[in-house]
Every structure is written in C-alpha cells, then in structure tokens.
Amino acid sequence: MPTALKVREDYRALTGPEKAAVLMLAVGEEHAAKLFAKMDTEEIKEISQTMSTLGTISSTLVERLCVEFAEQLTMTGQLVGTYDSTERLLLKVLDRDKVDAIMEDIRGPAGRTMWEKLANVNEQLLANYLKNEYPQTVAVVLSKIKPDHAGRVLAILPESFALEVVMRMLRMEAVQKDVLEDVERTLRTEFMSNLARTNRRDAHEMMAEIFNNLDRQTENKFLMALEERNRDAAERIKALMFTFEDLSKLDPSAIQTLLRAVDKEKLVLALKGASESLRDLFFSNMSERAAKIMKDEMAALGPVRLRDVDDAQTQMVQATKDLAAKGEIVIADGKEDDELVY
C-alpha cells in the first residue's frame, strides 16, 4: 500500500532558505524569474536546491508566510528618500564615476537627453559657460537647442564672440556624429555636473525662505528656539530672510512698481500693521489724494486680526520677490554695490 503524501504544516520548522523558496513558488514563474535575476549565483543555487526538496507545503502555511512577509515590509516604517541616501546606496554597488553620472542626471535639469536638459538651463548660466568655449562648439550647441533659447543666449554673449558664432552657424553643414557626441560628453562632464553641484541649495537659504512663509508668531517661536540651540544658525537665517519691514530698502521706483502690482485691499491690510516709517515710505510714493484715500480706508477698517495682517504682508513680500526675479525691481541688501546713482 503506497505511503500517504506528507504535507508540511509546521511553521516553526521552516528554515530561512525554505521560507524564501516557498515565497518564490507562491509568486509564480514570471515573478520568480524577475526575482532570480536580482540575485547572485550562490543565492540562486541555494534557493533552487531548497525548492527542489521542499515537498508539499500546506496552503495554510503558504498563507501564513505571505502574511509574515507583508508584515515585515510594513514594519520598516516611514521611508524617506533623499539625494544623499540614494547616492550612498548606489555607491555600495557601483563605482564612483557611474554614480556621479547617475546623480548628475537626477540632480540636473529635467530632460532625457542633454539637449532637453539644456532647454531647462537659465540662459545666463549657459552663456557664462559657453563664452569660454570655442566658437565652433558654441555654434553646435546653439544649433541643437530651441531658437528662442538660442537667441537669448546669443544676446548675452560678448558681441564680437557672438558674431563669430553666428558666422560659424551660417557656414555649418551637418554635424558629424562623433563631433556631436564629443560636445555632448563635454557638456555632461564639465557643465551639467558643475551645475548640479551649484544647484544644491544652502540649508540656511532654504530655511530662511521657509521661515518667510510662516506667520509671525510661528516664525518668532522657531527663531527663539533656534537661538537657544544654535545662535550662529539663527543669525545666518535672520540675515537671509526678507521680511515685510525690509521693504524699506526699496528705492522709490521699486515701491511704485510694487504699488501697481499688489491688490489694494491687501495693501491696506498690510500697511495697517506696518511701522510708522514704512507707512510713510509708501504714502510718500503715492499722490496726495491716493495717500489720503489709503489712510481713510485703514482707519475705516477698525481692529483687524493679526493673522490677516500677516497674510497680507507675506503676499506683499512674495510679490516683491516675484518682481525682483523678473528683473522689474532691485532688492538692495545694503552693500555699496547696490547703492543707486541719480
């Protein structure tokens, strides 16, 4: 009489390799093949040998193993991925050159190809790099990017150099593949990698920008706590922050530009909570009639919530930064170079 088939049901008796073998069989051939592709030869040998001698595993045991596996995955807790953690992980399996190339792709401007990446690079940065290259190289680069972008770069380059580039572009025939690859390689190793490094924001600048967007009470709370823990860091952040009161550094032309850009209701609210000197600065850059109307509106408001004033002032600060980024106004930092000559 044939012996009855023995079914394994004792979970505690399973070894680590046996658990792995059961899971590999449970996920099916297609998924198992993908997992095997991630393993080294010794791991494949051990698991496949174990699989061949497993015997029959009860469905209850398979289910318990899958549940345990899922639970172990969720027990890892919250995961935080950063550039630095990614780089450290890659360095464990790849050499430094390959990791640098990968991280440059990750950190650099968006785009699959080098030319797509260049389309996302500020024209001033690109022009500053290209002005030190050979005119023929610049001609190749400008011929590969979008005409509007190329035009902006060309306008920034020194005039005589730019003219030489134009002449090369006019005489340029089809660029040979090896020349194009050489230019692309140079851009990748010299320009994009340097750009990726310079794009790493200073932590204090980042925190100053974050603090700028906090309400006044929360901002003061954090700064006071930080001063107790790290006075130097707190001072650096405060020096980098651009606050509502810093609008006093704007010249009359910038104030008038800002007045045209901001919502009048927000302006009334913001000035309601401003210092007397800052109010006077804004009033002095309005017509006498407009200033009187503004003062009357402020008086008519009566008591206002501090939160609403903070919100209005934050919006004015952001509007100032936006105008500065567009080049419509200049935010002076008090240095000699920023003084205006009339």
Number of C-alpha atoms within 10 A of each C-alpha: 3 4 5 6 8 10 11 16 15 10 14 6 9 15 11 10 16 19 20 18 21 21 18 19 13 16 13 10 11 8 13 15 12 10 13 15 11 10 11 9 10 9 13 15 12 13 19 17 14 18 19 9 10 14 12 11 15 13 13 11 17 18 13 12 18 16 12 12 15 11 11 11 10 10 9 8 8 7 6 6 8 9 10 10 11 12 15 12 11 17 15 10 9 11 10 13 10 12 19 17 15 14 18 19 20 13 17 22 20 15 14 9 10 19 16 15 17 23 18 13 17 13 19 15 12 19 21 13 15 21 17 10 11 12 20 16 17 25 23 20 19 21 14 16 17 13 11 9 16 19 13 15 21 24 13 15 19 11 11 9 16 19 14 16 22 18 14 17 18 10 9 13 8 6 11 8 9 9 12 15 12 12 15 16 14 12 19 19 13 11 16 23 19 14 18 16 12 10 12 9 9 9 10 18 16 14 18 19 14 12 21 20 18 15 17 16 11 12 14 13 10 13 19 14 12 16 13 10 11 12 14 12 16 21 15 14 21 18 13 17 19 20 18 22 13 14 20 17 15 18 17 14 13 20 21 16 14 22 17 10 13 15 13 12 12 18 20 21 22 23 22 24 18 16 11 10 11 17 17 15 16 19 17 14 17 16 10 11 8 12 17 13 12 20 15 12 15 20 12 9 11 8 9 12 9 16 12 15 22 20 18 24 25 21 19 23 21 17 15 27 16 13 18 14 12 10 10 13 20 18 19 17 15 9 7 8 8 11 11 8 4 3
